[in-house]
Amino acid sequence: MLATYTNGSGTRAYKTYIPARDEGQPRPLVVMLHGCQQTPDDFAAGTRMNELADEMGFIVAYPEQGSGANVARCWNWCEPDNQQRDDGEPSLIAGITRAVIASYNVDARRVYVAGLSAGGAMAAIMGYTYPDLYAAIGIHSGLPYAAASDLPSAFAAMRGGSSQSTSHALPAIVFHGDGDTTVHPSNGEQVFTSQTVETGEERGRKYTRTVSVGKPALEHWLVHGAGHAWSGGSPKGSYTDPLGPDATRAMLRFFLPAAPTGSPA
């Protein structure tokens, strides 16, 4: 379902996916922020988020970055005006989120935001600036809040030059490939006071999963050998890697603890 949202910072289109499953109860909402050179449809296909929405019964919203705002369709996460509450692109994404909450039977206590690359960086911004709107965030191959303030510092951060440590007031789950040559995996490093660490292998890729012990809940997945791509994603979308742990299911398990687990059929 295509719609637009407008405020003083501009206009953005967005798509909303309503799952076939409807039990008549308020449903969770997952806001998905695509990466550069992607569209909502491409991102939905690559992450298979709509398929899992049908399976688990949550709503998905896909804000779309226009080429007029960024020629590569990247969210402008490195600009200071886009790192503030009630300003710039965060105000547009928050406005879209609230519009979906108001239009559908959404449980406002279970609203989540996730993204890939520039979308992951913007998801970090949304969690930092709107902790009252979102219950948790998911960042895949992204960067921490305020990692840069202009294009030169953005490229430096992407190369691993950011001095920012990733810390969150909200529960957060982070995925990054240690072979990522677009956004250095150091951008996904977490600050843990106490932790548990496990290693494993899924679909041909080994991973290290670090989980915080305490509040807020934090998970960091380092996928060994993976590049700048959504782990366990579908080849129907861009910037996906069919190998490795399924980042979509992992994020949904983190967001929705009662959601079923396991590999898709």
C-alpha positions as protocol buffer text, in pm:
chain_id: "A"
residue {
  index: 1
  type: MET
  ca { x: 0 y: 0 z: 0 }
}
residue {
  index: 2
  type: LEU
  ca { x: 166 y: 324 z: -120 }
}
residue {
  index: 3
  type: ALA
  ca { x: 124 y: 658 z: 59 }
}
residue {
  index: 4
  type: THR
  ca { x: 315 y: 980 z: 124 }
}
residue {
  index: 5
  type: TYR
  ca { x: 394 y: 1179 z: 435 }
}
residue {
  index: 6
  type: THR
  ca { x: 474 y: 1552 z: 440 }
}
residue {
  index: 7
  type: ASN
  ca { x: 599 y: 1789 z: 708 }
}
residue {
  index: 8
  type: GLY
  ca { x: 822 y: 2096 z: 720 }
}
residue {
  index: 9
  type: SER
  ca { x: 1125 y: 1885 z: 623 }
}
residue {
  index: 10
  type: GLY
  ca { x: 973 y: 1760 z: 298 }
}
residue {
  index: 11
  type: THR
  ca { x: 779 y: 1466 z: 160 }
}
residue {
  index: 12
  type: ARG
  ca { x: 861 y: 1097 z: 151 }
}
residue {
  index: 13
  type: ALA
  ca { x: 672 y: 807 z: 3 }
}
residue {
  index: 14
  type: TYR
  ca { x: 631 y: 487 z: 197 }
}
residue {
  index: 15
  type: LYS
  ca { x: 480 y: 144 z: 155 }
}
residue {
  index: 16
  type: THR
  ca { x: 291 y: -49 z: 420 }
}
residue {
  index: 17
  type: TYR
  ca { x: 255 y: -424 z: 415 }
}
residue {
  index: 18
  type: ILE
  ca { x: -48 y: -567 z: 595 }
}
residue {
  index: 19
  type: PRO
  ca { x: -17 y: -941 z: 656 }
}
residue {
  index: 20
  type: ALA
  ca { x: -289 y: -1183 z: 559 }
}
residue {
  index: 21
  type: ARG
  ca { x: -297 y: -1317 z: 913 }
}
residue {
  index: 22
  type: ASP
  ca { x: -526 y: -1106 z: 1134 }
}
residue {
  index: 23
  type: GLU
  ca { x: -631 y: -1226 z: 1476 }
}
residue {
  index: 24
  type: GLY
  ca { x: -817 y: -905 z: 1558 }
}
residue {
  index: 25
  type: GLN
  ca { x: -557 y: -789 z: 1810 }
}
residue {
  index: 26
  type: PRO
  ca { x: -320 y: -489 z: 1792 }
}
residue {
  index: 27
  type: ARG
  ca { x: -13 y: -597 z: 1596 }
}
residue {
  index: 28
  type: PRO
  ca { x: 357 y: -512 z: 1613 }
}
residue {
  index: 29
  type: LEU
  ca { x: 506 y: -278 z: 1353 }
}
residue {
  index: 30
  type: VAL
  ca { x: 853 y: -311 z: 1199 }
}
residue {
  index: 31
  type: VAL
  ca { x: 984 y: -4 z: 1013 }
}
residue {
  index: 32
  type: MET
  ca { x: 1243 y: -104 z: 752 }
}
residue {
  index: 33
  type: LEU
  ca { x: 1496 y: 149 z: 618 }
}
residue {
  index: 34
  type: HIS
  ca { x: 1655 y: 44 z: 289 }
}
residue {
  index: 35
  type: GLY
  ca { x: 2016 y: 100 z: 191 }
}
residue {
  index: 36
  type: CYS
  ca { x: 2167 y: 304 z: -91 }
}
residue {
  index: 37
  type: GLN
  ca { x: 2047 y: 223 z: -444 }
}
residue {
  index: 38
  type: GLN
  ca { x: 1757 y: 24 z: -302 }
}
residue {
  index: 39
  type: THR
  ca { x: 1379 y: 66 z: -303 }
}
residue {
  index: 40
  type: PRO
  ca { x: 1116 y: -62 z: -60 }
}
residue {
  index: 41
  type: ASP
  ca { x: 1021 y: -345 z: -296 }
}
residue {
  index: 42
  type: ASP
  ca { x: 1384 y: -448 z: -343 }
}
residue {
  index: 43
  type: PHE
  ca { x: 1449 y: -437 z: 31 }
}
residue {
  index: 44
  type: ALA
  ca { x: 1134 y: -634 z: 109 }
}
residue {
  index: 45
  type: ALA
  ca { x: 1234 y: -903 z: -142 }
}
residue {
  index: 46
  type: GLY
  ca { x: 1591 y: -931 z: -16 }
}
residue {
  index: 47
  type: THR
  ca { x: 1502 y: -951 z: 353 }
}
residue {
  index: 48
  type: ARG
  ca { x: 1185 y: -1161 z: 300 }
}
residue {
  index: 49
  type: MET
  ca { x: 1027 y: -944 z: 568 }
}
residue {
  index: 50
  type: ASN
  ca { x: 681 y: -954 z: 410 }
}
residue {
  index: 51
  type: GLU
  ca { x: 688 y: -1334 z: 400 }
}
residue {
  index: 52
  type: LEU
  ca { x: 765 y: -1345 z: 770 }
}
residue {
  index: 53
  type: ALA
  ca { x: 500 y: -1080 z: 838 }
}
residue {
  index: 54
  type: ASP
  ca { x: 245 y: -1321 z: 692 }
}
residue {
  index: 55
  type: GLU
  ca { x: 385 y: -1600 z: 906 }
}
residue {
  index: 56
  type: MET
  ca { x: 404 y: -1406 z: 1233 }
}
residue {
  index: 57
  type: GLY
  ca { x: 131 y: -1147 z: 1195 }
}
residue {
  index: 58
  type: PHE
  ca { x: 310 y: -810 z: 1218 }
}
residue {
  index: 59
  type: ILE
  ca { x: 284 y: -498 z: 997 }
}
residue {
  index: 60
  type: VAL
  ca { x: 580 y: -364 z: 798 }
}
residue {
  index: 61
  type: ALA
  ca { x: 641 y: -5 z: 686 }
}
residue {
  index: 62
  type: TYR
  ca { x: 903 y: 90 z: 427 }
}
residue {
  index: 63
  type: PRO
  ca { x: 989 y: 461 z: 409 }
}
residue {
  index: 64
  type: GLU
  ca { x: 1147 y: 546 z: 72 }
}
residue {
  index: 65
  type: GLN
  ca { x: 1436 y: 783 z: 21 }
}
residue {
  index: 66
  type: GLY
  ca { x: 1383 y: 982 z: -299 }
}
residue {
  index: 67
  type: SER
  ca { x: 1651 y: 1043 z: -559 }
}
residue {
  index: 68
  type: GLY
  ca { x: 1585 y: 1415 z: -520 }
}
residue {
  index: 69
  type: ALA
  ca { x: 1707 y: 1397 z: -161 }
}
residue {
  index: 70
  type: ASN
  ca { x: 2006 y: 1179 z: -248 }
}
residue {
  index: 71
  type: VAL
  ca { x: 2105 y: 1075 z: -599 }
}
residue {
  index: 72
  type: ALA
  ca { x: 2200 y: 726 z: -476 }
}
residue {
  index: 73
  type: ARG
  ca { x: 1882 y: 704 z: -265 }
}
residue {
  index: 74
  type: CYS
  ca { x: 2090 y: 691 z: 55 }
}
residue {
  index: 75
  type: TRP
  ca { x: 1947 y: 822 z: 379 }
}
residue {
  index: 76
  type: ASN
  ca { x: 2155 y: 1129 z: 466 }
}
residue {
  index: 77
  type: TRP
  ca { x: 2267 y: 999 z: 804 }
}
residue {
  index: 78
  type: CYS
  ca { x: 2592 y: 1200 z: 815 }
}
residue {
  index: 79
  type: GLU
  ca { x: 2429 y: 1544 z: 808 }
}
residue {
  index: 80
  type: PRO
  ca { x: 2377 y: 1710 z: 1150 }
}
residue {
  index: 81
  type: ASP
  ca { x: 2024 y: 1821 z: 1057 }
}
residue {
  index: 82
  type: ASN
  ca { x: 1940 y: 1454 z: 1007 }
}
residue {
  index: 83
  type: GLN
  ca { x: 2070 y: 1351 z: 1349 }
}
residue {
  index: 84
  type: GLN
  ca { x: 1816 y: 1551 z: 1550 }
}
residue {
  index: 85
  type: ARG
  ca { x: 1473 y: 1481 z: 1687 }
}
residue {
  index: 86
  type: ASP
  ca { x: 1189 y: 1662 z: 1507 }
}
residue {
  index: 87
  type: ASP
  ca { x: 1414 y: 1775 z: 1223 }
}
residue {
  index: 88
  type: GLY
  ca { x: 1516 y: 1652 z: 880 }
}
residue {
  index: 89
  type: GLU
  ca { x: 1480 y: 1290 z: 777 }
}
residue {
  index: 90
  type: PRO
  ca { x: 1429 y: 1158 z: 1133 }
}
residue {
  index: 91
  type: SER
  ca { x: 1116 y: 1371 z: 1159 }
}
residue {
  index: 92
  type: LEU
  ca { x: 989 y: 1227 z: 830 }
}
residue {
  index: 93
  type: ILE
  ca { x: 1054 y: 867 z: 934 }
}
residue {
  index: 94
  type: ALA
  ca { x: 897 y: 927 z: 1275 }
}
residue {
  index: 95
  type: GLY
  ca { x: 599 y: 1092 z: 1104 }
}
residue {
  index: 96
  type: ILE
  ca { x: 556 y: 791 z: 875 }
}
residue {
  index: 97
  type: THR
  ca { x: 577 y: 561 z: 1177 }
}
residue {
  index: 98
  type: ARG
  ca { x: 308 y: 755 z: 1361 }
}
residue {
  index: 99
  type: ALA
  ca { x: 89 y: 767 z: 1049 }
}
residue {
  index: 100
  type: VAL
  ca { x: 101 y: 388 z: 1019 }
}
residue {
  index: 101
  type: ILE
  ca { x: 28 y: 348 z: 1391 }
}
residue {
  index: 102
  type: ALA
  ca { x: -274 y: 578 z: 1354 }
}
residue {
  index: 103
  type: SER
  ca { x: -403 y: 409 z: 1036 }
}
residue {
  index: 104
  type: TYR
  ca { x: -380 y: 45 z: 1137 }
}
residue {
  index: 105
  type: ASN
  ca { x: -435 y: -168 z: 1443 }
}
residue {
  index: 106
  type: VAL
  ca { x: -78 y: -130 z: 1575 }
}
residue {
  index: 107
  type: ASP
  ca { x: 36 y: -202 z: 1928 }
}
residue {
  index: 108
  type: ALA
  ca { x: 229 y: 121 z: 1998 }
}
residue {
  index: 109
  type: ARG
  ca { x: 435 y: -59 z: 2263 }
}
residue {
  index: 110
  type: ARG
  ca { x: 578 y: -294 z: 1999 }
}
residue {
  index: 111
  type: VAL
  ca { x: 718 y: -70 z: 1727 }
}
residue {
  index: 112
  type: TYR
  ca { x: 1067 y: -145 z: 1593 }
}
residue {
  index: 113
  type: VAL
  ca { x: 1303 y: 6 z: 1336 }
}
residue {
  index: 114
  type: ALA
  ca { x: 1574 y: -172 z: 1137 }
}
residue {
  index: 115
  type: GLY
  ca { x: 1789 y: -92 z: 837 }
}
residue {
  index: 116
  type: LEU
  ca { x: 2079 y: -186 z: 611 }
}
residue {
  index: 117
  type: SER
  ca { x: 2393 y: 25 z: 550 }
}
residue {
  index: 118
  type: ALA
  ca { x: 2279 y: 390 z: 530 }
}
residue {
  index: 119
  type: GLY
  ca { x: 1941 y: 262 z: 650 }
}
residue {
  index: 120
  type: GLY
  ca { x: 2115 y: 93 z: 942 }
}
residue {
  index: 121
  type: ALA
  ca { x: 2288 y: 419 z: 1029 }
}
residue {
  index: 122
  type: MET
  ca { x: 1951 y: 594 z: 1016 }
}
residue {
  index: 123
  type: ALA
  ca { x: 1795 y: 322 z: 1234 }
}
residue {
  index: 124
  type: ALA
  ca { x: 2062 y: 402 z: 1495 }
}
residue {
  index: 125
  type: ILE
  ca { x: 1965 y: 769 z: 1471 }
}
residue {
  index: 126
  type: MET
  ca { x: 1596 y: 687 z: 1509 }
}
residue {
  index: 127
  type: GLY
  ca { x: 1662 y: 480 z: 1819 }
}
residue {
  index: 128
  type: TYR
  ca { x: 1872 y: 755 z: 1972 }
}
residue {
  index: 129
  type: THR
  ca { x: 1635 y: 1042 z: 1892 }
}
residue {
  index: 130
  type: TYR
  ca { x: 1299 y: 866 z: 1940 }
}
residue {
  index: 131
  type: PRO
  ca { x: 1338 y: 617 z: 2226 }
}
residue {
  index: 132
  type: ASP
  ca { x: 974 y: 686 z: 2316 }
}
residue {
  index: 133
  type: LEU
  ca { x: 852 y: 574 z: 1972 }
}
residue {
  index: 134
  type: TYR
  ca { x: 1056 y: 257 z: 1914 }
}
residue {
  index: 135
  type: ALA
  ca { x: 1097 y: -40 z: 2147 }
}
residue {
  index: 136
  type: ALA
  ca { x: 1417 y: -175 z: 1987 }
}
residue {
  index: 137
  type: ILE
  ca { x: 1640 y: -127 z: 1683 }
}
residue {
  index: 138
  type: GLY
  ca { x: 1816 y: -352 z: 1431 }
}
residue {
  index: 139
  type: ILE
  ca { x: 2129 y: -240 z: 1246 }
}
residue {
  index: 140
  type: HIS
  ca { x: 2279 y: -439 z: 960 }
}
residue {
  index: 141
  type: SER
  ca { x: 2613 y: -323 z: 812 }
}
residue {
  index: 142
  type: GLY
  ca { x: 2550 y: 26 z: 948 }
}
residue {
  index: 143
  type: LEU
  ca { x: 2719 y: 289 z: 1163 }
}
residue {
  index: 144
  type: PRO
  ca { x: 2665 y: 425 z: 1514 }
}
residue {
  index: 145
  type: TYR
  ca { x: 2479 y: 743 z: 1597 }
}
residue {
  index: 146
  type: ALA
  ca { x: 2670 y: 1063 z: 1512 }
}
residue {
  index: 147
  type: ALA
  ca { x: 2958 y: 871 z: 1354 }
}
residue {
  index: 148
  type: ALA
  ca { x: 3005 y: 1159 z: 1108 }
}
residue {
  index: 149
  type: SER
  ca { x: 2903 y: 1521 z: 1054 }
}
residue {
  index: 150
  type: ASP
  ca { x: 2974 y: 1562 z: 680 }
}
residue {
  index: 151
  type: LEU
  ca { x: 3075 y: 1360 z: 375 }
}
residue {
  index: 152
  type: PRO
  ca { x: 3452 y: 1351 z: 447 }
}
residue {
  index: 153
  type: SER
  ca { x: 3396 y: 1228 z: 801 }
}
residue {
  index: 154
  type: ALA
  ca { x: 3135 y: 983 z: 671 }
}
residue {
  index: 155
  type: PHE
  ca { x: 3384 y: 821 z: 434 }
}
residue {
  index: 156
  type: ALA
  ca { x: 3641 y: 813 z: 715 }
}
residue {
  index: 157
  type: ALA
  ca { x: 3392 y: 641 z: 946 }
}
residue {
  index: 158
  type: MET
  ca { x: 3301 y: 390 z: 675 }
}
residue {
  index: 159
  type: ARG
  ca { x: 3669 y: 305 z: 642 }
}
residue {
  index: 160
  type: GLY
  ca { x: 3683 y: 242 z: 1015 }
}
residue {
  index: 161
  type: GLY
  ca { x: 3798 y: 584 z: 1128 }
}
residue {
  index: 162
  type: SER
  ca { x: 3504 y: 670 z: 1353 }
}
residue {
  index: 163
  type: SER
  ca { x: 3591 y: 742 z: 1714 }
}
residue {
  index: 164
  type: GLN
  ca { x: 3232 y: 666 z: 1818 }
}
residue {
  index: 165
  type: SER
  ca { x: 3160 y: 355 z: 2021 }
}
residue {
  index: 166
  type: THR
  ca { x: 2827 y: 190 z: 1954 }
}
residue {
  index: 167
  type: SER
  ca { x: 2608 y: 218 z: 2260 }
}
residue {
  index: 168
  type: HIS
  ca { x: 2230 y: 227 z: 2283 }
}
residue {
  index: 169
  type: ALA
  ca { x: 1964 y: 336 z: 2526 }
}
residue {
  index: 170
  type: LEU
  ca { x: 1725 y: 95 z: 2353 }
}
residue {
  index: 171
  type: PRO
  ca { x: 1761 y: -278 z: 2302 }
}
residue {
  index: 172
  type: ALA
  ca { x: 1963 y: -327 z: 1984 }
}
residue {
  index: 173
  type: ILE
  ca { x: 2066 y: -614 z: 1758 }
}
residue {
  index: 174
  type: VAL
  ca { x: 2356 y: -556 z: 1519 }
}
residue {
  index: 175
  type: PHE
  ca { x: 2476 y: -765 z: 1225 }
}
residue {
  index: 176
  type: HIS
  ca { x: 2799 y: -707 z: 1035 }
}
residue {
  index: 177
  type: GLY
  ca { x: 3019 y: -912 z: 805 }
}
residue {
  index: 178
  type: ASP
  ca { x: 3389 y: -913 z: 888 }
}
residue {
  index: 179
  type: GLY
  ca { x: 3461 y: -906 z: 513 }
}
residue {
  index: 180
  type: ASP
  ca { x: 3265 y: -584 z: 460 }
}
residue {
  index: 181
  type: THR
  ca { x: 3478 y: -346 z: 252 }
}
residue {
  index: 182
  type: THR
  ca { x: 3207 y: -77 z: 226 }
}
residue {
  index: 183
  type: VAL
  ca { x: 3140 y: -14 z: 595 }
}
residue {
  index: 184
  type: HIS
  ca { x: 3419 y: -134 z: 822 }
}
residue {
  index: 185
  type: PRO
  ca { x: 3296 y: -393 z: 1074 }
}
residue {
  index: 186
  type: SER
  ca { x: 3441 y: -187 z: 1361 }
}
residue {
  index: 187
  type: ASN
  ca { x: 3131 y: 31 z: 1319 }
}
residue {
  index: 188
  type: GLY
  ca { x: 2922 y: -252 z: 1458 }
}
residue {
  index: 189
  type: GLU
  ca { x: 3128 y: -306 z: 1771 }
}
residue {
  index: 190
  type: GLN
  ca { x: 2924 y: -287 z: 2088 }
}
residue {
  index: 191
  type: VAL
  ca { x: 2988 y: -163 z: 2439 }
}
residue {
  index: 192
  type: PHE
  ca { x: 2918 y: -448 z: 2682 }
}
residue {
  index: 193
  type: THR
  ca { x: 2963 y: -431 z: 3058 }
}
residue {
  index: 194
  type: SER
  ca { x: 2914 y: -807 z: 3087 }
}
residue {
  index: 195
  type: GLN
  ca { x: 2849 y: -1057 z: 2815 }
}
residue {
  index: 196
  type: THR
  ca { x: 2819 y: -1409 z: 2689 }
}
residue {
  index: 197
  type: VAL
  ca { x: 2984 y: -1517 z: 2365 }
}
residue {
  index: 198
  type: GLU
  ca { x: 2894 y: -1807 z: 2142 }
}
residue {
  index: 199
  type: THR
  ca { x: 3026 y: -1926 z: 1808 }
}
residue {
  index: 200
  type: GLY
  ca { x: 2847 y: -2129 z: 1548 }
}
residue {
  index: 201
  type: GLU
  ca { x: 2794 y: -2198 z: 1181 }
}
residue {
  index: 202
  type: GLU
  ca { x: 2482 y: -2156 z: 973 }
}
residue {
  index: 203
  type: ARG
  ca { x: 2435 y: -2204 z: 599 }
}
residue {
  index: 204
  type: GLY
  ca { x: 2806 y: -2226 z: 534 }
}
residue {
  index: 205
  type: ARG
  ca { x: 2923 y: -1923 z: 732 }
}
residue {
  index: 206
  type: LYS
  ca { x: 3067 y: -1915 z: 1080 }
}
residue {
  index: 207
  type: TYR
  ca { x: 2961 y: -1641 z: 1318 }
}
residue {
  index: 208
  type: THR
  ca { x: 3037 y: -1500 z: 1661 }
}
residue {
  index: 209
  type: ARG
  ca { x: 2734 y: -1385 z: 1861 }
}
residue {
  index: 210
  type: THR
  ca { x: 2789 y: -1166 z: 2167 }
}
residue {
  index: 211
  type: VAL
  ca { x: 2497 y: -1100 z: 2400 }
}
residue {
  index: 212
  type: SER
  ca { x: 2484 y: -853 z: 2686 }
}
residue {
  index: 213
  type: VAL
  ca { x: 2390 y: -963 z: 3033 }
}
residue {
  index: 214
  type: GLY
  ca { x: 2169 y: -688 z: 3171 }
}
residue {
  index: 215
  type: LYS
  ca { x: 1977 y: -388 z: 3038 }
}
residue {
  index: 216
  type: PRO
  ca { x: 1932 y: -278 z: 2770 }
}
residue {
  index: 217
  type: ALA
  ca { x: 1940 y: -603 z: 2577 }
}
residue {
  index: 218
  type: LEU
  ca { x: 2216 y: -599 z: 2315 }
}
residue {
  index: 219
  type: GLU
  ca { x: 2324 y: -855 z: 2058 }
}
residue {
  index: 220
  type: HIS
  ca { x: 2615 y: -833 z: 1816 }
}
residue {
  index: 221
  type: TRP
  ca { x: 2653 y: -1084 z: 1533 }
}
residue {
  index: 222
  type: LEU
  ca { x: 2983 y: -1089 z: 1344 }
}
residue {
  index: 223
  type: VAL
  ca { x: 2942 y: -1305 z: 1034 }
}
residue {
  index: 224
  type: HIS
  ca { x: 3277 y: -1438 z: 924 }
}
residue {
  index: 225
  type: GLY
  ca { x: 3356 y: -1406 z: 555 }
}
residue {
  index: 226
  type: ALA
  ca { x: 3044 y: -1202 z: 477 }
}
residue {
  index: 227
  type: GLY
  ca { x: 3058 y: -874 z: 290 }
}
residue {
  index: 228
  type: HIS
  ca { x: 2828 y: -573 z: 268 }
}
residue {
  index: 229
  type: ALA
  ca { x: 2506 y: -770 z: 239 }
}
residue {
  index: 230
  type: TRP
  ca { x: 2204 y: -882 z: 441 }
}
residue {
  index: 231
  type: SER
  ca { x: 2300 y: -1213 z: 603 }
}
residue {
  index: 232
  type: GLY
  ca { x: 2083 y: -1507 z: 500 }
}
residue {
  index: 233
  type: GLY
  ca { x: 1890 y: -1288 z: 257 }
}
residue {
  index: 234
  type: SER
  ca { x: 1714 y: -1379 z: -66 }
}
residue {
  index: 235
  type: PRO
  ca { x: 1884 y: -1334 z: -405 }
}
residue {
  index: 236
  type: LYS
  ca { x: 1557 y: -1176 z: -521 }
}
residue {
  index: 237
  type: GLY
  ca { x: 1684 y: -852 z: -365 }
}
residue {
  index: 238
  type: SER
  ca { x: 2008 y: -656 z: -389 }
}
residue {
  index: 239
  type: TYR
  ca { x: 2287 y: -651 z: -129 }
}
residue {
  index: 240
  type: THR
  ca { x: 2198 y: -992 z: 10 }
}
residue {
  index: 241
  type: ASP
  ca { x: 2403 y: -1297 z: 99 }
}
residue {
  index: 242
  type: PRO
  ca { x: 2210 y: -1626 z: 103 }
}
residue {
  index: 243
  type: LEU
  ca { x: 2481 y: -1777 z: 322 }
}
residue {
  index: 244
  type: GLY
  ca { x: 2510 y: -1725 z: 694 }
}
residue {
  index: 245
  type: PRO
  ca { x: 2265 y: -1683 z: 981 }
}
residue {
  index: 246
  type: ASP
  ca { x: 1923 y: -1549 z: 888 }
}
residue {
  index: 247
  type: ALA
  ca { x: 1939 y: -1185 z: 1002 }
}
residue {
  index: 248
  type: THR
  ca { x: 1567 y: -1132 z: 944 }
}
residue {
  index: 249
  type: ARG
  ca { x: 1460 y: -1414 z: 1172 }
}
residue {
  index: 250
  type: ALA
  ca { x: 1724 y: -1321 z: 1428 }
}
residue {
  index: 251
  type: MET
  ca { x: 1598 y: -964 z: 1442 }
}
residue {
  index: 252
  type: LEU
  ca { x: 1237 y: -1074 z: 1470 }
}
residue {
  index: 253
  type: ARG
  ca { x: 1325 y: -1319 z: 1745 }
}
residue {
  index: 254
  type: PHE
  ca { x: 1497 y: -1029 z: 1924 }
}
residue {
  index: 255
  type: PHE
  ca { x: 1205 y: -791 z: 1866 }
}
residue {
  index: 256
  type: LEU
  ca { x: 926 y: -1043 z: 1921 }
}
residue {
  index: 257
  type: PRO
  ca { x: 1047 y: -1303 z: 2172 }
}
residue {
  index: 258
  type: ALA
  ca { x: 738 y: -1514 z: 2123 }
}
residue {
  index: 259
  type: ALA
  ca { x: 793 y: -1536 z: 1745 }
}
residue {
  index: 260
  type: PRO
  ca { x: 868 y: -1883 z: 1609 }
}
residue {
  index: 261
  type: THR
  ca { x: 1226 y: -1964 z: 1513 }
}
residue {
  index: 262
  type: GLY
  ca { x: 1384 y: -2186 z: 1253 }
}
residue {
  index: 263
  type: SER
  ca { x: 1466 y: -2176 z: 885 }
}
residue {
  index: 264
  type: PRO
  ca { x: 1205 y: -2072 z: 627 }
}
residue {
  index: 265
  type: ALA
  ca { x: 1036 y: -2343 z: 429 }
}
